[in-house]
Structure formats: C-alpha cells, structure tokens
Amino acid sequence: MLFDTHVHLNAEQFDEDVEEVIARAKEAGVENMVVVGFDRPTIERAMELVETYDFLYASVGWHPVDAIDMKDEDLDWIEEWTKHPKVVALGEMGLDYHWDKSPEDVQKDVFRRQIRLAKKVKLPIIIHNREATQDIVDILKEEGASEVGGIMHCFSGSPEVAKECVDMNFYISLGGPVTFKNARKPKEVAKEIPLEKLLVETDCPYLAPHPNRGKRNEPAYVRLVAEQIAELKEISIEEVEAATTRNAKKLFNIN
C-alpha cells in the first residue's frame, strides 16, 4: 500500500471527477493521502474532502506566493483548524522566489510565523521551496524547526542539501520529477538518502510522472514514483511501499 503525502484534490482541476480520481487511487493501492490547503478556499475544500473520506487527511497553511495576502486573522483561523483530528500537518509553507507577487521579506515573515505556530500546536510542517534553498535552510535552523520536523515537499535540491535537511528531522519527499529522464538531482537523492527518510507524493494535479508528463497528475500515479525509487535503489517496489508508508504514518502520527 502507498501513502501519497501531498495531493491537491481540492484544486479546481478535480471539481468534475474527484470521486473517480479517488477510486483509481484506491485501485492503484494508495491507502492514504494528505490533501494540502494553502489559503482559505483550498483549506475549506480540503476539510470537506477529509470529512467525506476516512482515508484522507489534511494539512493547513499559507502559500509563500500569496504571503502578501495573509492577515493576522488568517493565521488565527489556521490555528483553529489545527485542532481538527484529521489535520496532521501545517503547510504548505516556505519561500518561492520564482514568482514576484510577494516580496521576499514578507514571505520570510509569514514562513517564520507558521513555523512558530507549528511548534505551538506540535505539528510537522510541509515545506514549499522554489529557488530559495539557502534561505529556507537558514530559517529552519534559526526557528528551531527540527523540534517538529516535517517534509521537504517535491524535493529538487542536491543530495548534500537533502542530508542537511534529514539532519534537521525532515523527510525528503520525491514526486514526478524523479521519473524524468533529465532529472539528475532527484535521482541522485533517491539513491543516496536512506529509505527510512524518504516519502512519495504526486503534488497532483501538477508534475505528472513519466509517461504521463504534461497531463493532469493524480494520486494513482504515485506508484510510478515508488517504482522509480525502487529501480534506483535496486530494491523491490514492496520495500519502497512499506517503508514510505511507515515513514508517513510515523510523521503524521497516524496509527
């Protein structure tokens, strides 16, 4: 069985057929998923889904691209949701220097505030990183994020940075890019990071793995990610399934 640690079934791309998408995931052996909310509408939709399906869980946070839109009451609202029994993490949060909607100093402030909230409510965090690796690592260290740990979501950095994150109590989550022919770094990370520190995800509807690259991604495709990791590590798919599912349940405190 597989655990997809990062899905956006709350995205509009799934409005028409979310039930069929979930059914295909179950057929593919996906036992659990975390639906990630990153602003008010996506959090509300995530909570609707996790209250409908017993095998879905939620993460609640504020996306760095939209950091400039977050008000104090939004963070208070997120804190209220962390009391829900099916909220297992805070995020996604982090830094995104690719888009210029939110100034870097605003992103950093919102990131730090969410890490502090995670420590207060004792939940792991899910990190979004785009073109901001060093600043993210520095902030995680400065804020003592190792106290709660979490996930480096859809990790695209070097094995050296991955090891630095593992040392800070973070799991390395690999998605569709590990299956891309030209994706050297994710393949190196898959080989070098111990299985007990790896997770699998789709980030659906984005980043569909080969051979579905460019199409809408969905949770059933997380098996393709696990198969690629098994191939790179020269172990069985069953070993990857068992370890990554065990890792996810440990991190999210799911029995």
PyMOL commands that set and color helices and strands:
alter all, ss='L'
color gray80, all
select helices_A, chain A and resi 12-14+18-27+40-52+64-69+72-81+104-121+133-142+145-147+159-167+176-179+184-192+195-197+219-233+237-251
alter helices_A, ss='H'
color red, helices_A
select strands_A, chain A and resi 2-7+30-37+56-60+87-96+125-130+150-152+170-174+198-200
alter strands_A, ss='S'
color yellow, strands_A
deselect
rebuild
show_as cartoon
